[in-house]
Every structure is written in C-alpha cells, then in structure tokens.
Amino acid sequence: MEPVKVGIIGLGFMGTTHLAIHRSNPKSRVVAVADIDSDKRAGDIRKVVGNIGGGRNDRIDLTGIRVYENAAALLADPEVEEVDICLPTYLHADVAIAALRAGKHVLLEKPVALDYEQAAAIVAAARESDRCFTVGLCVRAWPEYRRAFEEVAAGRLGKIRSAFFKRFSPNVDGNGWQNWYMKDELSGGALLDLHMHDIDEVLYFCGRPKAVSSVGTTYKTGIYDHVFTLYHFDAETPAVCAEGGWSAAKTAPFEMSFQLIGEKATIISGPTGMFLYHVDGAVEKVEFEAGSMPTGWHVEIDHFLDAVRGRADIRKFLPLQDILDGMAIYEAERRSLGEGGVAVTVDYR
C-alpha cells in the first residue's frame, strides 16, 4: 500500500518531532511543511527548544518537500492527504476546521483548543467529516500507561483504591515561537498545555469526575504554572489526584509518573522504572523491549496512519467525547483555581 502523504503545519518542537517520526515510518511520506518562520522553512531549527526528549540538530533536510509560508497554502496542496497541526494552541480551531473542510485527515496536537467552545466547534467539524481526526493526547499511547491500563483491565490490581498522576517539567519561559507558552491567551499556561495529559489519564483510568478542587501557583506573567487537583467521584470510585506544572528551574529533569493502588497490587511508574507490588509480597519490574516505537508519539502516529488507511478505528483509541470531557474538566479546574480551591462541579455537555 502506498504511504500516506503527510503535510506538517508548524516546525516547532512537536512539528520537528512529528517530521522525524514520519521519516522513520514506512507508512507515511512527508510531502509538505508550512511555517511562518523563514529560518525554519530553510531547515534552520536552532531556535527550537523542547522540555522532553533532548535537543534538536542545527538543521533539517527538507529536500524534496514542498515548503509553504502558511497553513492555507499547504491545505490547498492536492497531494497532501493528512495534516499534522503542530501550531500554538490559539491557532488550532481555525486551522483544524479548515483542514477538515478541505478534506484532509487531521492529527491535531494537544491541547485541542483554548476553551470548550472552540473544542466543540472542532469536534463538530470532525463529526461532519468523513476524514480521520484525533488530538495528540499521546500519553494514552505511552508504553508505561498502556501497560498499566492493560493490567487494570485484566483485573490484576483488583478494585482500584487510589490513583495519582504527575507531570513535572522544567520551566518553558523562552521556549516556542515568540514565547507563546508564557501568554495565557495563547497557551492556557501549564494548566492547559501540560496538565491536560493527566486530565486525560484521569478520564482514561477512572472515568468522569463529578467535581474538582484545584490549588496552584501563577508565574510572573499571570499564567497558571503549577496545579494540584483532587477529583471528586461517588463513594465507589477511588481517591484520585494529579499534579502538573512547569514551575521548576530549567535544569530540573522532566518527569511523568503515576501510582495506582489496588486491592491486589500496586503499580508505580517513575524515574527508576515501572514496578508491580503484589499484596502477597511479589515484586515485578516491568521491562519494555527496545523497538521501532519507543514513545507514545511513535505509537500514536502509527495508529493514526493505520486509521487513515482503514486498518484501525481512531475514535476507539480516543473517543471524541473524551476530548470534550477533558476540556470540561479543565474549565472546572480553572474556575476552582480562581475561587481559592473550592469544589467546582464539572459541566459535561
């Protein structure tokens, strides 16, 4: 089968990450890229900085790839079948809807949008389209989280009593095009851009919380840069908490970790690895085989390519309703933060 012809919009940290992953996957071929920055269009990515996965090379070779100055020009390219939209969040709604209406399959980087209203407009366009659509909530595809979900689904932990999720990043001030992460009206701060992953994991492992209570801190520009949230369920659901932020020094290591405590066993995944601690005293260290898909980004993109070719159902992997529910939880957390940590009911729509 011919590879899927891909266009990448935005050559920042995630756009260049997607480019490298597509180049390593025979199921796709990047035929076009677009970026407003003339240096990046020339392959110079020295200004690209991320908070996970190491640095970038000085240049990328764009030989044989059509290069456009803006998203509209790329969307008009008839050869492009699928687009990876890796733009700042405030641009997501307009470009994603335009891409779907142009008949493109769309992989939209997280978070889906700045607010629920924009997210709902994107999801409505996806539902109206016959094209594949998903959002880059890649932690669902990350090996440790996938394995934990399989363990829970198989009943090896028994009834879950508590769950804790953590996402800890070095400070991102100075990263990104025109420092957009540090502008709440462009990124939503760490509360939306970073913590959204663990909001999604709460949904993935535990289902819909009824309410949330959040406390946190704000950075010098007024954005929320660190948050602790308690998720309120009914009496039969485990105690669930998540922490996320980018308030640490730039020299601090990135950490994504979690803990699930069940009646039969506990799973802890963190910087030293992933372990299953059984109540009978047995301890298992979970080993992951080295392969061609070492990260959730690789798995997510590979699965999406399969969906484009009709070999997978992307909406089973990430239901559209989960995308909207995550934004509803985010908005409840934001309100709770603004009201001093009071419990706020989540408005699912």
N, C-alpha and C positions, 0 to 999 in steps of 0.2 A: 504494500500500500504506500502511496506517495506520502511524504512527510507533510504535516500541517504547515502552511505558510503563515508565519507569525510577524506581526509588527509590534514594536515596543515603544510606548509613549512615555518619555521621561527616562533620562540616563543618570539618575542619582544612584544612591546605594542600592535600592531594590531593583531599579531598572538594569543596572550593570550585573547584578546578581542573577536576574532572570535571563539576561543575554548569555551569560556563561553557562547556565544550566541548560538552556535550549541548545547551545552548541555541543553539549555533551550527550544530548539525547537524539538518537536517530529518528524519532517520531516527529521531529519538527525541524524547520529551517527558518531562520530569521531572514526576512527579505527586506524589511524596512524598519527604520527607527526615526523618532522625532524628538527634538529638544529645542527649547528656546535659546539655550546657551551655545554660542558658536564654538567655544573650545570643546565642549562635549561632542558636538556634531563633527568635529575634526578628529575625535578619538582621544582627546586630552582629558583624562579624568583625575588629574592630580588633586582637584578640589573636592572629590567625592570622599566622604567620610561616613562610616557607619559605627554602630555600637556593638556589633556582634560579627564574628566570622573573619576578623582580621582586616587588613587594609586592602588597597587596590593597587594595581600596576599603574605606571605613569601613563600608558596609552593602551587603547584597544584598537584592534584592526577591524575597520569597517569596510574593507574591500569587498565589493560585490553586493553591498547592502545599500539600498536607496535611503538617503538621509533627507529628512524634512524639517522645516523650521517650526511647524506647529502640528497639533493633533488633527485639525481639519484636513490638512493636506494628506496626511497618512491615511485617514479614514476614506479619502477619495480614491486611494490606490486599489484597483480592482483585484490585484493579485493577493492582497492580504486577506486571509480567512479568519484569523484570530488575532485579537489585540490584547497585550498585557498593558494595563494602565497603571503606571507607577509614578503618578504625579502627586504633588501636595494635596492634602485631603480636601481643601476648599474648592478644588477644580474637579473633583470626582463626579459630581452629579451631572453637570453639563456634558462632560466628555463621555461618560459611560452611557448615558441615554442616547447621545448622538451615535455612538458606536453600534449600539443595539439596533437603532433605526436604520443604520447603514448596512445592516445585515451581517455584522461581524459577531463571532463568538467572543465573549469578553471575560477575561480574568482581571478583576479589579483589586488592586492592593488594598489591604485594610488600613484604617477603618473604612467602612463603606461610604460614609459621608460625615458631615459635621453635626447633623441633627436627625431626628426621627423623620421629619417631614421630607428632607432630601433623600433619606434612605428609602422611604416609602415610594417616592417617585421613581427611583432606580428599580426597585423590586417590581413595581407595576409595569415598567417598560420591559423587564425581563420576562414577566408572565405573559405579556402580549407578544413577545418574540418567539420564534421557533429556534433561536440560537441558544447555545450553551452559555450559562452565566454563573460565576461564583465570585466570592470575595476571599482574599488571601489570608484567611484565618488559619494559617499553616500549622499552628500548634496541634490541631486535631490529627495532623499527619506526622508529627514528630515521633520518632521511634519509641521513646520512653512513654509518652502519653498514649500512643496506640497500644503498646503492650499492657499498660495499666488498665485501659478500657477493656481489653480482651480478658484480663484476669477478673475484673469485676463482673463482666458479662457471663463468664464461665462459673461464677459463684465461688471462686477460690478464696475470696475475702469474707464471704458471708455478708450479712447485713452491714452496710457502712454506717459507722457511728459519727465520724467527723472527717472533714476534708479541709486542707489548707493549700493554697496556691500562692506562689511568689514569683515576681518578675522584677529583677533589680538591675538597673542599668547605670553605667557611668553617665555623667551629665552630657547632654547633647547641645548645649549652648555653642553656637558657631558651626554646627553641622547643617547641611542642607542648603538649598538654594535660597539666598538672601535671608538665611537664619529663620526660615519659616516655622520651625518647630517651636520657637520661643514666642510665637504670636498666637494667642488663644483663638482669635477669629480665623486663623488659617489652619491650625492643627488640633485644637481642643486640648493641648497640653498632654502630659503623660497620662492623665486620667483617661483620655480617649485613645491616643496613639499607641500607648504601651499596655496599659491596664486592660484594654479591650480584649486582648488574648485570654486573660484569665476570667473575665466575664463570660467569654465563650466556653471556657473549660468548666465553669460552674454549671452552665446550661447542659454541656455535653455529659458530665458525670452525674449531676444531681437534679436536673430539670429546672423548672421556673420557680424562682423565689417569689414569695408574696410581697416582701418589702426588703429594704436595705437600710443600713445605718453606716455612714461613712465619716471618717475624720481624715484630715490630711494637711499638707503644707503647700504654700504657694511660693513660686520663685520670684525673683526681683521684677519680672515683667508682669506679675499677677496671674500667671498660669498655674494650674494645679500640677505640682511636680512629684508628689508622693501621696499615696492614699492607702488607708486600711479600711476594708469594708466587711461588715458582718451581714450575711444573707439570712433572712428570716423565712423559714418554711413552716409547714404544720408540724405537729408533735411527732409524727412518724418519720420525719426526714432528718438527716444528720446535721450537726452543727457545722457551718461552712463559713470560711473566712478567706479573704485574698488580700495580698499586699502587692503594690506595684508602684514603681517610681523611677525617675532619673535624677534624683537629687544628689547622688553621690559624686565624689571627686572623679575627674576624668581618668585618673589612674586606677580606679576601682574596677574589679572584674565584673563582667556581665554574668548574671545568674538567673536561670529559670529552674524552679524546683517545685515539688509538691509532696504532700503527705496524705495518704488515705488510710484511715484506721477502721478495720472491720472486725466483726466478731471472731473470725477465724484467722485473720492475718493482717499485717500492716505493710503497706508499700511506702517506701521513702525513696525519692529520687532527687539527687542534688549534685553538688560539685564532686563528690567522691564516688559517684555511680548510683546505680539503682539496686535496691535490695528488697526482698520479701522476708518479713519476720513472722513466722508462724507461731500460734499460741502454744503448740506442742514443743517449742524450743528450736525447731529447724530454722536455718537461715539460708536463703538463696541469694547469690549475687547474679543479677540478670546481665548476661553478656549479649552484645549485639554484633553480629557478623559484619565485617567490613564488606562494602559492596558499592555499587554504582550510584546508590541513592542514600547518601549519609545523613541528609537533613530532611526536615519536613517540607522545605521549599522544593526539593527534588521530587518527593513523593506527590505533593500537591500538583505540581506542573505536569508530571507524568500522568496522573489520574485525569487531569483536565484534558490532556491531549487524547486520552482514550475516550473520553466523553464526546469530544468533537468528532471522533471517528465512529461513534455509535457503539463503543465497546464497554461503556460504563455509564452509570446514572449519577451525574454530579450532584443532583439535588437530594440524593440519599446520603451522600457524604456530608453535605452542608445544606440542610433544608432552607429555603428562602425565609420561612417563618422564623428560624433561629437567628437569621441576620437581623430581622426586625426586633425580635425579642431582646437581643443583645443591646440594641440601641435604646430600647425602652428601659432596660436596667441601667445603662449608662446615664440616661437623663435623670432617673431617680437618684442615683448616686450623686450626681452633680447638685441636685436640689438639696440632698441631705448635707453635703459639704457646706452649702451656702446657708443652711439653717442650724449649723452647730452640731451636726451629727444625729439629729432626731431621726427616728424611723420613718421612712417615706414609702408608701405603697407604690408598687410598680404598675404603671398604666400600660397593660398589654392591649394592642389594638389590632 
